[in-house]
Amino acid sequence: MNEERRDQLRGLLERVEAVKCELETIRDEEEEYRDNIPENMQEGERYEKANEAVDNMEEAIQALETFADNIQAAIE
């Protein structure tokens, strides 16, 4: 692979890392929201939706990490 394509991949990798960081921040905020739902409401729909959103964001973060690892491997 030539250096120009490596540079393009490095730029893409930076954007992926930025998206991952932003997603982690949103996930953390949603976790805090979920954790602050009163105990007597933790069986309710709000808690379940928040919990599902956190789980989905965790999966997305893991997918982005795999994506970034694959880009890094292509650069090397």
N, C-alpha and C positions, 0 to 999 in steps of 0.2 A: 504494500500500500504506500502511496506517495505521501509526502508531508502535507500537501494541501488537504487531502481527504482526512488525514489524522487531525489536522486543525479543525476541520468541520465536525468531526466526531467529538473533539474536546469541547467545542462550543455547545454541542448537543448535550454532552454529559453535564456541563455546567447548568444548563436549563433544567435538566431532569433533577439534578440535586436541589435546585431552587424550588421546583414544584414539590419535591419530597419534603423539604423543610416547611413550606407553607402548609402542606397537608398535615404534617405532624403538629403544627401549631393549632390548626382547626380541630384535629383529633383531641388534643389536650384540653381545649376549651369545651368540647362536647363531653369529655370524660368528667370534667369539673362540674358541668351542668348536671350530668347524670348522677354523680356522687352526692350532689346537694339536694336531690329530690328526697323529701321526707320519707322515712322508713315505712310509714303506713301507706305510701303511694308507690312503693317499689314493685308492686305486683300489677301496676296499672299500665295503660297504653303509652303514656309519655315516657316512662322508664324503659319499656321494651323498645320503643322507637329509637331512643337515645342509645341504648345498648347495641342495637342493630347497626346504627350509624357508626358507632365506634368500631365494631367488628369489621364492617365494610371498609372503613378507612385503614384499619390495620392491614387488611388484605391488599389494598391498593399500595400502601407503603412497601410491603414486602415485594409486590410486583415491580415497583419502581426500583427497589434495591437490586433485584435480579436483572432488570433492564440495564441499570447503570453498570453492573458487573460485566454484563455481556458487551457493552460498548467499550469498557476499559480493556477487556480481553481482545477486542478487535483492534484497538489502538496499539497494543503491545505486539 
